[in-house]
């Protein structure tokens, strides 16, 4: 029990209040408020809590939902999912497979080739831009 409390306090120091709320309390940032919603920068999206790679900009697309959307995670082991019946509806929660941070939800209305839309909170992500972005801006 003490170990869990220590982890919680450590994360409160590491994360912003909004990052903590979303990743640890399964919160949701308001639509169209996140820093990565309209971003087209090439790179890898990492977990804000443990820095594990989660998604690539290669699979990011504009879903119009107000949250960054991806049609596939970086690898089969990047994220885990589980049924979520909160908020009066049945959804599939997405969380980091490494640290279990809440990321968002996945829906079956995305583009091909997967048909999935991983709808992810910006505050749960940290974009690590590719080196080729510097060249493109010169």
ABEGO torsion letter per residue (X at the ends): XAAAAAAAAAAAAABBAAAAAAAAAGBBBBBGABAAAABABBEBBBBAAAGBBABBAAABBBAGAGBBBBABBABAAABBBBBBABGGBBBBBBBBAAAGBBAEBBBAABBOAAGBBBBBBAAABBBBBBAAAAAAAX
